[in-house]
Each structure stands twice: as C-alpha cells, then as structure tokens.
Amino acid sequence: MAEHRAIDLDTTAVESVDAGTLQLLVSATKSAAADDRTLSLAVDAATPMGRALLRAGFFTGDGRPLVATLSSWTLTREAA
C-alpha cells in the first residue's frame, strides 16, 4: 500500500469470506486513512463478499453504510 495513494480492491473472484478477512480489510482501510490514503471496495450485495458485509452489519439491506469510518466502501445491487 505504501506505493499507492489509492487502492481499489476487486472482490469479484472471492468465493468465501470469514471474520478474519473482514477484520483485515477494516484494519487496512483504517491504516490507509491514517496515512492519507484510501482503500476502496465496491461490492455487489449478491456476491459472497457482499453477503458477508451485510451479515457482519457493515451495510443495511438496501446498501446504506453503517460504519462511518469505512466511507470508501460501497455496496451495490448489480442489474441481472
């Protein structure tokens, strides 16, 4: 991360997510922000990562963020 001001993480190929993965992403996002950098996620709610973020309480069912410090994360609903 030290080599880039902004990182957009692509999670489309993620097949499963556990609590440790989410903790790592939260920590990396907060560390980036503390160093005036960004780590961004744009996740489809229908994917394993999207479902994990919903179950963990990061977003409401309609995609509104519930964690203000993770404002660079978005949850979308892609058109089928």
Sequence and secondary structure as in RCSB ss.txt:
>XXXX:A:sequence
MAEHRAIDLDTTAVESVDAGTLQLLVSATKSAAADDRTLSLAVDAATPMGRALLRAGFFTGDGRPLVATLSSWTL
TREAA
>XXXX:A:secstr
 TT SEEEE  TT     HHHHHHHHHHHHHHHHTT EEEEEEETTSHHHHHHHHTTSB TTS BS GGGTTEEE
E    
